[in-house]
């Protein structure tokens, strides 16, 4: 009898905790965008959003559209990076080109990658000190390309560095002087800024790379997992079931979820992530 009572008490407590957490994920700001592709967040709180045609939209964290850009050659954007203070970076696999814009979406540089001794770029991102990291699938190399001096500084053969990998690299990001490679079905491989292997963090899903402070963020089975990059300790926060299919971004003020149709912006201080 006592055991049955304890089980019932635990069930009630768990139910109330889940309800309380879910009640905090209410009344988000919604931004509807047809064929939404990628979202990035800068350190001033602006969201930069792309669609499948390669158009770029700039929003405030309260959902106000403040600027937009439409390229002359349209194609899906596979990477948009706004985290660096000065410039915005985009990369398209279909067009095999990258573009650098200022914070007002004025183009600064636009170049075909195949003119840079790279045959088949499958992932690219902007790094520190004018570096663009480019993965060339034709020879499995990770390239450091200086876009201002217009030359490749270094080529690292990833088939030697990651010898047990199939090298189906889906995304690259530089964060805290480390280079993160999202590899299909293999998780995240971490390299230093000279492309030397450090370690791997296994994540079973194909969510895009997202970071907050010292944490790698991923949504898995209805939970937000915050994985410490250094020691891999994990904090888990329960999410409403409908958010499981979304991607996530965090800022000082907002928790941002997005999928191919919309963006949901929650006020961070009124969410379960207020102390993160």
C-alpha positions in Angstrom: 0.0 0.0 0.0 2.8 2.4 0.9 4.7 1.5 -2.3 1.6 2.2 -4.4 1.1 5.6 -2.6 4.7 6.6 -3.3 4.3 5.7 -7.0 1.1 7.8 -7.2 2.8 10.7 -5.4 5.8 10.6 -7.8 3.5 10.5 -10.8 1.5 13.5 -9.6 4.7 15.5 -8.9 6.2 14.6 -12.3 2.9 15.6 -14.0 2.7 18.9 -12.2 6.4 19.7 -12.9 5.9 18.9 -16.6 2.7 21.1 -16.7 4.5 24.0 -15.0 7.4 23.8 -17.5 5.1 23.7 -20.5 3.0 26.6 -19.2 6.2 28.8 -19.4 6.5 28.1 -23.2 3.5 30.3 -24.1 2.7 33.3 -26.2 5.7 33.5 -28.5 6.3 36.1 -31.1 5.7 34.3 -34.5 7.4 35.1 -37.8 6.0 33.2 -40.8 8.3 32.7 -43.8 7.6 30.5 -46.7 10.4 28.0 -47.5 12.5 29.1 -44.6 16.0 27.8 -44.9 18.5 29.1 -42.3 18.5 31.4 -39.3 21.5 33.1 -37.5 21.7 35.5 -34.6 24.2 38.3 -34.2 25.5 39.7 -30.9 23.2 42.8 -31.2 20.0 40.7 -31.1 19.2 40.8 -34.8 18.0 37.7 -36.6 19.1 37.0 -40.2 16.8 34.6 -42.0 17.1 33.0 -45.4 14.6 31.2 -47.7 15.2 28.6 -50.3 15.6 31.3 -53.0 18.5 32.9 -51.2 16.7 36.0 -50.0 17.9 37.4 -46.7 15.6 39.1 -44.1 16.8 40.9 -41.0 14.5 41.0 -38.0 14.6 42.4 -34.5 14.1 40.1 -31.5 10.5 41.3 -31.2 9.8 40.2 -34.8 10.0 43.5 -36.7 11.4 43.3 -40.2 14.0 46.0 -40.6 15.9 45.0 -43.8 16.1 42.5 -46.7 18.4 41.5 -49.5 17.7 39.7 -52.8 20.7 38.3 -54.7 21.0 38.6 -58.5 21.7 34.9 -58.8 19.2 33.0 -56.7 19.9 29.7 -55.0 19.4 28.0 -51.6 21.7 29.2 -48.9 23.2 26.3 -46.8 25.0 28.4 -44.2 24.4 31.9 -42.8 26.7 33.2 -40.1 26.0 36.4 -38.3 27.8 35.8 -35.0 30.9 37.8 -36.0 30.7 41.4 -35.1 31.3 43.1 -38.4 30.2 41.0 -41.3 27.5 38.5 -42.4 28.5 35.4 -44.3 26.5 33.1 -46.6 27.4 30.0 -48.5 25.5 28.1 -51.2 26.3 24.5 -52.3 24.2 24.8 -55.4 25.9 28.0 -56.6 29.3 27.0 -55.2 29.8 30.6 -54.0 30.1 32.6 -50.8 29.0 36.1 -50.1 30.0 38.6 -47.4 27.7 41.5 -46.5 27.8 44.3 -43.9 25.3 44.5 -41.1 23.0 46.5 -43.3 22.9 43.7 -45.9 25.1 45.6 -48.4 27.3 43.1 -50.3 31.0 43.5 -49.7 32.3 40.4 -51.5 30.8 37.7 -53.7 33.0 34.9 -55.1 32.8 31.5 -56.8 34.5 29.0 -54.6 35.6 26.8 -57.6 37.9 29.6 -58.6 39.8 29.1 -55.4 41.5 25.8 -56.1 38.5 24.0 -54.6 36.5 21.6 -56.7 33.4 20.7 -54.6 32.6 22.7 -51.5 30.0 20.9 -49.3 30.3 23.1 -46.2 31.8 26.5 -45.4 31.7 29.2 -42.7 33.4 32.4 -41.7 36.0 32.2 -39.0 38.3 34.6 -37.1 41.0 36.8 -38.8 39.4 36.8 -42.3 39.4 33.0 -42.5 36.8 31.1 -44.4 36.7 27.4 -43.5 35.8 25.3 -46.6 35.3 21.5 -46.8 36.2 20.2 -50.3 34.5 16.8 -50.8 36.5 16.1 -53.9 39.7 15.5 -52.0 38.4 15.4 -48.3 40.3 18.5 -47.3 39.4 21.2 -44.8 40.7 24.5 -46.2 41.7 27.7 -44.5 41.0 30.4 -47.1 41.9 34.0 -46.5 39.2 35.9 -48.4 41.1 39.3 -48.2 44.4 38.0 -49.5 42.5 35.6 -51.8 44.5 32.6 -51.2 44.4 29.2 -49.4 46.6 29.2 -46.3 46.3 25.6 -45.4 44.8 22.3 -46.5 44.1 19.6 -44.0 43.3 16.0 -45.2 40.4 15.0 -43.0 40.5 11.4 -44.3 43.7 11.1 -42.3 42.7 13.2 -39.3 39.2 11.5 -39.0 40.2 8.1 -40.3 37.1 6.3 -39.1 34.7 8.8 -40.5 32.6 8.7 -43.7 33.2 12.4 -43.9 29.6 13.3 -44.8 30.1 16.8 -43.4 26.9 18.8 -43.2 28.0 22.0 -41.4 31.1 23.8 -40.1 31.3 26.5 -37.3 34.1 28.2 -35.6 33.4 29.0 -31.9 35.7 29.9 -29.1 38.7 29.3 -31.3 37.6 25.8 -32.0 36.3 24.3 -35.3 33.1 22.2 -35.1 32.2 19.7 -37.9 28.7 18.3 -37.9 29.0 14.9 -39.6 26.0 12.9 -40.7 25.2 10.0 -38.2 28.5 10.6 -36.4 27.9 13.7 -34.2 30.3 16.6 -33.8 34.0 16.4 -34.3 36.0 19.2 -32.6 39.3 20.6 -34.0 41.6 23.4 -32.9 42.0 26.5 -35.1 44.8 24.8 -37.0 42.5 21.9 -37.8 44.1 19.4 -35.4 41.6 16.8 -34.0 40.7 17.2 -30.3 37.6 15.0 -29.7 34.2 14.0 -30.8 30.8 14.7 -29.1 28.1 12.2 -30.2 24.7 13.7 -31.0 22.2 11.2 -32.6 20.3 13.8 -34.5 20.9 16.1 -37.5 20.1 19.4 -35.7 22.2 22.3 -36.8 25.1 23.5 -34.6 24.0 26.0 -32.0 26.0 27.3 -29.0 25.4 29.3 -25.9 28.3 30.2 -23.6 30.3 27.0 -23.1 27.5 24.8 -24.3 26.6 22.9 -27.5 22.8 22.9 -27.8 20.7 20.2 -29.3 17.0 19.1 -29.1 16.5 15.4 -28.7 13.3 13.4 -27.8 11.5 16.5 -26.5 14.4 17.7 -24.4 16.9 20.6 -24.8 20.4 19.2 -24.0 23.1 21.7 -23.1 26.4 19.9 -23.5 29.5 21.5 -22.0 32.1 21.6 -24.7 35.0 21.0 -22.3 33.8 18.3 -19.9 30.6 17.1 -21.8 28.5 17.5 -18.7 24.9 17.8 -19.8 22.0 19.9 -18.5 18.5 18.8 -19.7 15.4 21.0 -20.0 12.1 19.5 -21.0 10.3 21.2 -23.9 6.7 20.9 -25.1 6.4 18.0 -27.5 5.6 20.2 -30.5 9.0 21.9 -30.3 11.0 18.6 -30.8 11.2 19.1 -34.6 12.5 22.7 -34.3 16.0 24.1 -34.3 17.1 26.4 -31.4 19.1 29.6 -30.9 19.7 31.4 -27.6 20.6 35.0 -26.8 20.7 37.1 -23.7 17.0 38.0 -24.1 15.4 35.4 -26.2 14.9 31.7 -26.9 14.4 31.2 -30.6 12.9 28.1 -32.2 12.6 27.7 -36.0 11.6 25.2 -38.7 10.9 25.4 -42.4 7.8 27.5 -41.9 8.1 29.8 -39.0 10.2 31.3 -36.2 9.0 31.3 -32.5 10.6 33.9 -30.2 10.1 33.4 -26.4 11.2 35.9 -23.8 14.1 34.2 -22.1 13.5 35.6 -18.6 10.1 34.1 -18.5 11.2 30.7 -19.7 12.7 27.6 -18.0 16.1 28.8 -19.5 16.1 32.1 -17.6 19.3 31.1 -15.6 21.3 29.9 -18.6 
